[in-house]
Amino acid sequence: MDYIARIKKIKSERKITNEKLSDLTGIPLGTLSKILAGISDSPKLSNMVLIADALGCTLDYIVSGTPENTNNYTLSADEIAFIEDYRQLDGHGRELVSMVAHKELDRVGMVAEQASTSARRTRSVQKATQSAKILPVFTPAPVASAAADFARRPVPLYDLPVSAGPGVYLDDSIAEEISIPSNERTASTDFALRISGNSMEPKYHDGDIVLVEDTDSVEIGELGIFVLDGNGYFKKYGGDRLISLNSDYGDILLRDYAEAVCCGRVVGKLKRK
């Protein structure tokens, strides 16, 4: 797990959005999205300190995964009494207590896992229901109101950080800010990417700007942004491979790469003017 994965893990656990983290740290949303998308491979130390403070963890944990030292426990009276009793046991008694404690820990872990699985299933059902109601950005939709048509919001646009062709190295290019419609169809958009190549035709063409949700995983069949050994790709996820929409291109097998990372889910594209 790298520093980006650790930041996203804490964000997810504490239900902190990119916008909220930007407010807490004072880091511009564009810069923050770039850091969390892995496009900025050398983030400023000052920004990492601000992120650690906002997430309530140490910089050591974010950078190296070293957990905070929490061994200075404050024991209750019952816990102190239990420890005193434990110290009076012989080897057999201590072994028996340890065995019971480990079995109880396993039981508690199973209960927690069952609860977590149930929660994930509930979220999946809710997400599927919500996704069924959301039209792609490029699909005409009924006009709700004149105000909704003109509502806009800024997002960072990265020029050619990924390829719809053979792959382009993800460098530390500077993002420009663009304005996109602000509505429920674009609500999950964290940043935009201008693609190149023709491997995703006929739906996506060279120069198209796709809208991306910052996430470290996608479901099979979804479109995403992937980095394989340092090269960026816009493809459909096939579980063990990345798939082009253009039949002239073969599948990219993930087993052929030492490192494969998902940087986001493509949620739509901007209309060409």
DRENDO-1510 file (C-alpha; in Angstrom, 1 decimal, always signed):
<recs>
REC; n; res; u; v; w
REC; 1; MET; +0.0; +0.0; +0.0 .
REC; 2; ASP; +1.5; +3.4; -1.0 .
REC; 3; TYR; +0.9; +6.8; +0.4 .
REC; 4; ILE; -2.0; +7.5; -2.0 .
REC; 5; ALA; -3.8; +4.3; -0.9 .
REC; 6; ARG; -3.3; +5.2; +2.7 .
REC; 7; ILE; -4.8; +8.6; +2.3 .
REC; 8; LYS; -7.8; +7.2; +0.3 .
REC; 9; LYS; -8.3; +4.5; +3.0 .
REC; 10; ILE; -8.5; +7.1; +5.8 .
REC; 11; LYS; -10.7; +9.4; +3.6 .
REC; 12; SER; -13.1; +6.5; +3.0 .
REC; 13; GLU; -13.2; +5.4; +6.7 .
REC; 14; ARG; -14.0; +9.0; +7.8 .
REC; 15; LYS; -16.3; +9.7; +4.8 .
REC; 16; ILE; -14.2; +12.8; +3.8 .
REC; 17; THR; -14.7; +13.9; +0.2 .
REC; 18; ASN; -12.0; +15.7; -1.9 .
REC; 19; GLU; -13.9; +18.9; -1.5 .
REC; 20; LYS; -14.0; +18.6; +2.3 .
REC; 21; LEU; -10.3; +17.7; +2.5 .
REC; 22; SER; -9.5; +20.7; +0.3 .
REC; 23; ASP; -11.4; +22.9; +2.7 .
REC; 24; LEU; -9.7; +21.3; +5.8 .
REC; 25; THR; -6.2; +21.7; +4.3 .
REC; 26; GLY; -6.5; +24.8; +2.3 .
REC; 27; ILE; -4.9; +22.9; -0.7 .
REC; 28; PRO; -6.6; +23.9; -4.0 .
REC; 29; LEU; -9.0; +21.1; -5.2 .
REC; 30; GLY; -7.1; +20.8; -8.5 .
REC; 31; THR; -3.8; +20.2; -6.7 .
REC; 32; LEU; -5.3; +17.8; -4.3 .
REC; 33; SER; -7.0; +15.8; -7.1 .
REC; 34; LYS; -3.7; +15.6; -8.9 .
REC; 35; ILE; -2.0; +14.2; -5.8 .
REC; 36; LEU; -4.7; +11.6; -5.2 .
REC; 37; ALA; -4.8; +10.6; -8.8 .
REC; 38; GLY; -1.1; +9.8; -8.7 .
REC; 39; ILE; -0.3; +12.3; -11.5 .
REC; 40; SER; +1.9; +14.3; -9.2 .
REC; 41; ASP; +4.7; +11.9; -8.2 .
REC; 42; SER; +6.6; +14.5; -6.0 .
REC; 43; PRO; +4.0; +16.2; -3.9 .
REC; 44; LYS; +5.2; +19.0; -1.6 .
REC; 45; LEU; +6.1; +18.0; +1.9 .
REC; 46; SER; +4.0; +21.0; +3.2 .
REC; 47; ASN; +0.9; +19.6; +1.5 .
REC; 48; MET; +1.5; +16.1; +2.9 .
REC; 49; VAL; +1.8; +17.6; +6.4 .
REC; 50; LEU; -1.5; +19.5; +5.9 .
REC; 51; ILE; -3.2; +16.3; +4.7 .
REC; 52; ALA; -1.9; +14.3; +7.7 .
REC; 53; ASP; -3.2; +16.9; +10.1 .
REC; 54; ALA; -6.6; +17.1; +8.5 .
REC; 55; LEU; -7.0; +13.3; +8.5 .
REC; 56; GLY; -5.8; +13.0; +12.1 .
REC; 57; CYS; -2.8; +10.7; +11.5 .
REC; 58; THR; +0.9; +11.1; +11.5 .
REC; 59; LEU; +3.0; +12.0; +8.5 .
REC; 60; ASP; +5.1; +8.8; +9.1 .
REC; 61; TYR; +2.0; +6.7; +8.6 .
REC; 62; ILE; +1.1; +8.4; +5.3 .
REC; 63; VAL; +4.6; +8.3; +3.9 .
REC; 64; SER; +5.8; +4.9; +5.2 .
REC; 65; GLY; +2.8; +3.2; +6.8 .
REC; 66; THR; +4.4; +3.3; +10.2 .
REC; 67; PRO; +1.5; +3.2; +12.7 .
REC; 68; GLU; +1.2; +5.7; +15.5 .
REC; 69; ASN; +2.5; +4.5; +18.8 .
REC; 70; THR; -0.5; +3.8; +21.0 .
REC; 71; ASN; +1.0; +1.6; +23.6 .
REC; 72; ASN; +0.5; +4.1; +26.4 .
REC; 73; TYR; -2.9; +2.7; +27.5 .
REC; 74; THR; -5.0; +4.0; +30.3 .
REC; 75; LEU; -6.4; +0.9; +32.0 .
REC; 76; SER; -9.7; +0.7; +33.9 .
REC; 77; ALA; -9.9; -0.8; +37.3 .
REC; 78; ASP; -11.3; -4.1; +35.9 .
REC; 79; GLU; -8.4; -4.3; +33.4 .
REC; 80; ILE; -5.9; -3.8; +36.2 .
REC; 81; ALA; -7.5; -6.4; +38.3 .
REC; 82; PHE; -7.5; -8.9; +35.4 .
REC; 83; ILE; -3.8; -8.3; +34.7 .
REC; 84; GLU; -3.0; -8.8; +38.4 .
REC; 85; ASP; -4.9; -12.1; +38.4 .
REC; 86; TYR; -3.2; -13.2; +35.1 .
REC; 87; ARG; +0.3; -12.6; +36.6 .
REC; 88; GLN; -0.6; -15.1; +39.4 .
REC; 89; LEU; -1.4; -17.9; +37.0 .
REC; 90; ASP; +1.1; -20.7; +36.1 .
REC; 91; GLY; +2.1; -21.5; +32.6 .
REC; 92; HIS; -0.9; -23.8; +32.0 .
REC; 93; GLY; -3.3; -21.2; +33.2 .
REC; 94; ARG; -1.8; -18.4; +31.1 .
REC; 95; GLU; -1.9; -20.7; +28.0 .
REC; 96; LEU; -5.6; -21.5; +28.7 .
REC; 97; VAL; -6.4; -17.8; +29.0 .
REC; 98; SER; -4.6; -17.0; +25.8 .
REC; 99; MET; -6.4; -19.7; +24.0 .
REC; 100; VAL; -9.8; -18.4; +25.1 .
REC; 101; ALA; -8.8; -14.8; +24.2 .
REC; 102; HIS; -7.7; -15.8; +20.7 .
REC; 103; LYS; -10.9; -17.7; +20.1 .
REC; 104; GLU; -12.9; -14.7; +21.2 .
REC; 105; LEU; -10.9; -12.4; +18.9 .
REC; 106; ASP; -11.6; -14.8; +16.0 .
REC; 107; ARG; -15.3; -14.7; +16.8 .
REC; 108; VAL; -15.4; -10.9; +17.1 .
REC; 109; GLY; -13.5; -10.6; +13.8 .
REC; 110; MET; -16.0; -12.9; +12.0 .
REC; 111; VAL; -18.9; -10.8; +13.3 .
REC; 112; ALA; -17.2; -7.6; +12.1 .
REC; 113; GLU; -16.5; -9.2; +8.7 .
REC; 114; GLN; -20.2; -10.3; +8.4 .
REC; 115; ALA; -21.3; -6.8; +9.2 .
REC; 116; SER; -18.9; -5.3; +6.7 .
REC; 117; THR; -20.0; -7.7; +4.0 .
REC; 118; SER; -23.6; -6.8; +4.7 .
REC; 119; ALA; -22.8; -3.1; +4.5 .
REC; 120; ARG; -20.9; -3.5; +1.2 .
REC; 121; ARG; -23.8; -5.4; -0.3 .
REC; 122; THR; -26.2; -2.6; +0.8 .
REC; 123; ARG; -23.9; +0.0; -0.8 .
REC; 124; SER; -23.6; -2.0; -4.0 .
REC; 125; VAL; -27.4; -2.2; -4.3 .
REC; 126; GLN; -27.7; +1.6; -3.6 .
REC; 127; LYS; -24.9; +2.4; -6.0 .
REC; 128; ALA; -26.5; +0.2; -8.8 .
REC; 129; THR; -29.8; +1.9; -8.2 .
REC; 130; GLN; -28.3; +5.4; -8.3 .
REC; 131; SER; -26.2; +4.5; -11.4 .
REC; 132; ALA; -29.4; +3.3; -13.2 .
REC; 133; LYS; -30.9; +6.8; -12.7 .
REC; 134; ILE; -27.8; +8.8; -13.9 .
REC; 135; LEU; -27.5; +9.5; -17.6 .
REC; 136; PRO; -24.0; +9.7; -19.2 .
REC; 137; VAL; -22.8; +13.3; -19.6 .
REC; 138; PHE; -22.9; +13.0; -23.4 .
REC; 139; THR; -26.6; +11.7; -23.5 .
REC; 140; PRO; -29.3; +14.4; -24.0 .
REC; 141; ALA; -31.5; +14.7; -21.0 .
REC; 142; PRO; -34.7; +16.7; -20.2 .
REC; 143; VAL; -34.1; +20.2; -19.1 .
REC; 144; ALA; -35.0; +20.6; -15.4 .
REC; 145; SER; -34.7; +24.3; -15.2 .
REC; 146; ALA; -32.9; +27.2; -16.9 .
REC; 147; ALA; -30.7; +27.7; -13.8 .
REC; 148; ALA; -29.6; +24.1; -13.9 .
REC; 149; ASP; -28.5; +24.5; -17.6 .
REC; 150; PHE; -26.1; +27.4; -16.7 .
REC; 151; ALA; -24.7; +26.1; -13.4 .
REC; 152; ARG; -21.0; +25.4; -13.7 .
REC; 153; ARG; -18.1; +24.3; -11.5 .
REC; 154; PRO; -14.3; +24.2; -12.1 .
REC; 155; VAL; -12.3; +21.0; -12.3 .
REC; 156; PRO; -8.6; +20.4; -13.2 .
REC; 157; LEU; -7.9; +19.2; -16.8 .
REC; 158; TYR; -4.7; +17.2; -17.5 .
REC; 159; ASP; -3.5; +17.4; -21.0 .
REC; 160; LEU; -2.6; +14.0; -22.5 .
REC; 161; PRO; -1.7; +12.2; -19.2 .
REC; 162; VAL; -3.2; +9.0; -20.6 .
REC; 163; SER; -3.5; +7.4; -24.0 .
REC; 164; ALA; -6.3; +5.6; -25.9 .
REC; 165; GLY; -3.5; +4.3; -28.1 .
REC; 166; PRO; -0.3; +2.5; -27.2 .
REC; 167; GLY; +0.3; +4.4; -24.0 .
REC; 168; VAL; +1.8; +7.7; -22.9 .
REC; 169; TYR; +4.1; +8.1; -19.9 .
REC; 170; LEU; +2.4; +9.9; -17.0 .
REC; 171; ASP; +4.5; +13.0; -16.4 .
REC; 172; ASP; +4.0; +15.8; -13.9 .
REC; 173; SER; +2.2; +18.0; -16.4 .
REC; 174; ILE; +0.6; +21.1; -15.1 .
REC; 175; ALA; -3.2; +21.0; -15.1 .
REC; 176; GLU; -5.4; +23.8; -16.4 .
REC; 177; GLU; -8.7; +24.6; -14.9 .
REC; 178; ILE; -11.9; +24.1; -17.0 .
REC; 179; SER; -15.6; +24.7; -16.3 .
REC; 180; ILE; -18.0; +21.8; -16.5 .
REC; 181; PRO; -21.8; +21.6; -16.0 .
REC; 182; SER; -22.7; +21.3; -12.3 .
REC; 183; ASN; -25.5; +18.8; -12.0 .
REC; 184; GLU; -26.2; +15.3; -10.7 .
REC; 185; ARG; -24.7; +13.7; -13.8 .
REC; 186; THR; -21.3; +15.3; -13.1 .
REC; 187; ALA; -21.5; +15.3; -9.3 .
REC; 188; SER; -18.9; +12.5; -9.0 .
REC; 189; THR; -16.3; +14.1; -11.3 .
REC; 190; ASP; -13.0; +15.0; -9.6 .
REC; 191; PHE; -10.9; +15.8; -12.6 .
REC; 192; ALA; -10.8; +15.7; -16.4 .
REC; 193; LEU; -8.4; +14.1; -18.9 .
REC; 194; ARG; -7.9; +14.8; -22.6 .
REC; 195; ILE; -7.3; +11.5; -24.3 .
REC; 196; SER; -5.3; +10.7; -27.5 .
REC; 197; GLY; -5.4; +7.8; -30.0 .
REC; 198; ASN; -8.3; +5.8; -31.5 .
REC; 199; SER; -8.4; +2.6; -29.5 .
REC; 200; MET; -11.6; +3.6; -27.8 .
REC; 201; GLU; -13.5; +4.5; -31.0 .
REC; 202; PRO; -16.3; +4.7; -32.0 .
REC; 203; LYS; -17.5; +6.1; -28.6 .
REC; 204; TYR; -14.4; +8.1; -27.7 .
REC; 205; HIS; -12.2; +9.9; -30.2 .
REC; 206; ASP; -8.7; +11.5; -30.2 .
REC; 207; GLY; -8.9; +14.8; -28.3 .
REC; 208; ASP; -12.1; +14.0; -26.3 .
REC; 209; ILE; -12.2; +15.2; -22.7 .
REC; 210; VAL; -13.4; +12.5; -20.3 .
REC; 211; LEU; -14.7; +13.2; -16.8 .
REC; 212; VAL; -13.1; +11.0; -14.1 .
REC; 213; GLU; -14.2; +10.1; -10.5 .
REC; 214; ASP; -11.2; +9.6; -8.2 .
REC; 215; THR; -11.3; +6.0; -7.1 .
REC; 216; ASP; -8.7; +3.2; -6.8 .
REC; 217; SER; -10.9; +0.4; -8.2 .
REC; 218; VAL; -13.6; -0.1; -10.8 .
REC; 219; GLU; -16.1; -3.0; -11.5 .
REC; 220; ILE; -15.6; -5.4; -14.4 .
REC; 221; GLY; -17.0; -3.8; -17.6 .
REC; 222; GLU; -16.5; -0.2; -16.4 .
REC; 223; LEU; -14.3; +2.3; -18.1 .
REC; 224; GLY; -11.3; +3.6; -16.1 .
REC; 225; ILE; -7.9; +5.2; -16.0 .
REC; 226; PHE; -5.1; +2.8; -15.4 .
REC; 227; VAL; -1.3; +3.0; -14.9 .
REC; 228; LEU; +0.7; +0.0; -15.9 .
REC; 229; ASP; +4.4; +0.2; -15.1 .
REC; 230; GLY; +4.3; +4.0; -15.4 .
REC; 231; ASN; +2.2; +4.2; -18.6 .
REC; 232; GLY; -1.3; +5.5; -18.6 .
REC; 233; TYR; -4.3; +4.0; -20.3 .
REC; 234; PHE; -8.0; +4.7; -20.8 .
REC; 235; LYS; -9.6; +1.3; -21.2 .
REC; 236; LYS; -12.5; -1.0; -20.2 .
REC; 237; TYR; -11.7; -3.2; -17.2 .
REC; 238; GLY; -11.9; -6.9; -17.9 .
REC; 239; GLY; -10.8; -8.4; -14.5 .
REC; 240; ASP; -7.5; -9.8; -15.7 .
REC; 241; ARG; -7.1; -7.5; -18.6 .
REC; 242; LEU; -7.7; -4.0; -20.1 .
REC; 243; ILE; -10.0; -3.9; -23.2 .
REC; 244; SER; -10.1; -1.5; -26.1 .
REC; 245; LEU; -13.5; -0.6; -27.7 .
REC; 246; ASN; -11.8; -0.6; -31.1 .
REC; 247; SER; -11.4; -4.2; -32.3 .
REC; 248; ASP; -8.2; -3.3; -34.1 .
REC; 249; TYR; -6.5; -3.3; -30.7 .
REC; 250; GLY; -5.8; -6.4; -28.7 .
REC; 251; ASP; -6.4; -6.9; -25.0 .
REC; 252; ILE; -3.7; -5.8; -22.5 .
REC; 253; LEU; -3.1; -8.6; -20.0 .
REC; 254; LEU; -2.4; -7.3; -16.5 .
REC; 255; ARG; -0.2; -10.3; -15.7 .
REC; 256; ASP; +2.4; -8.9; -18.1 .
REC; 257; TYR; +3.0; -5.9; -15.8 .
REC; 258; ALA; +4.8; -5.6; -12.5 .
REC; 259; GLU; +2.6; -2.8; -11.3 .
REC; 260; ALA; -1.0; -2.1; -12.2 .
REC; 261; VAL; -2.9; +0.8; -10.6 .
REC; 262; CYS; -6.4; +2.2; -11.1 .
REC; 263; CYS; -6.5; +6.0; -10.9 .
REC; 264; GLY; -10.2; +6.6; -11.5 .
REC; 265; ARG; -13.6; +5.7; -13.1 .
REC; 266; VAL; -14.6; +7.4; -16.3 .
REC; 267; VAL; -18.1; +8.8; -15.7 .
REC; 268; GLY; -18.7; +10.5; -19.0 .
REC; 269; LYS; -17.2; +13.0; -21.5 .
REC; 270; LEU; -17.7; +16.6; -22.4 .
REC; 271; LYS; -19.6; +17.5; -25.6 .
REC; 272; ARG; -17.4; +18.8; -28.4 .
REC; 273; LYS; -18.2; +22.4; -29.2 .
</recs>
